[in-house]
């Protein structure tokens, strides 16, 4: 059965960006602390889910992505852009 995967077989493309944002927080924020803060924002994730998202071992829903983006004060688009992302047009006009 075919599964959608990002490069390297990861199940999401935003996890690495989420990990970077979390580790950039001051004071230093653990995955558990992030999960606690997201739960206060209404998103039911635990430390293990955060870990799996950051490692690309778990899909992330659009609802989760929106709450996480709001928490970090960034756009959802910024969580989806990777170094290898390119935008090309298939228009032949």
C-alpha positions, 0 to 999 in steps of 0.5 A, spaced: 500 500 500 502 506 498 503 512 503 505 519 502 512 520 504 517 526 504 524 525 502 528 520 506 521 517 507 519 522 513 511 522 514 511 530 514 515 536 512 514 540 518 517 536 523 524 539 522 522 546 522 518 545 529 524 542 532 528 548 530 523 553 533 522 549 539 529 549 540 530 556 539 525 558 544 528 561 551 528 559 556 530 552 553 523 548 552 523 541 552 518 536 548 514 535 554 513 543 555 511 544 548 506 539 549 503 542 555 503 549 552 499 546 546 494 542 550 493 549 554 492 552 546 487 546 545 491 541 542 491 534 545 498 532 543 503 529 548 511 528 549 511 522 544 507 525 539 511 531 539 517 527 538 514 523 533 512 529 529 519 532 529 523 526 527 518 525 521 515 519 524 508 521 524 503 525 520 501 532 522 494 534 521 492 541 518 488 542 524 495 541 528 499 545 524 495 551 524 495 550 532 502 549 532 503 555 527 499 560 532 503 558 538 510 559 535 507 566 531 509 563 524 505 562 518 503 555 516 506 556 510 513 557 513 512 550 517 511 547 510 517 550 506 524 546 506 530 547 503 529 542 498 522 545 496 521 548 489 515 551 486 515 550 479 509 551 474 507 546 469 503 551 465 505 550 458 503 557 455 
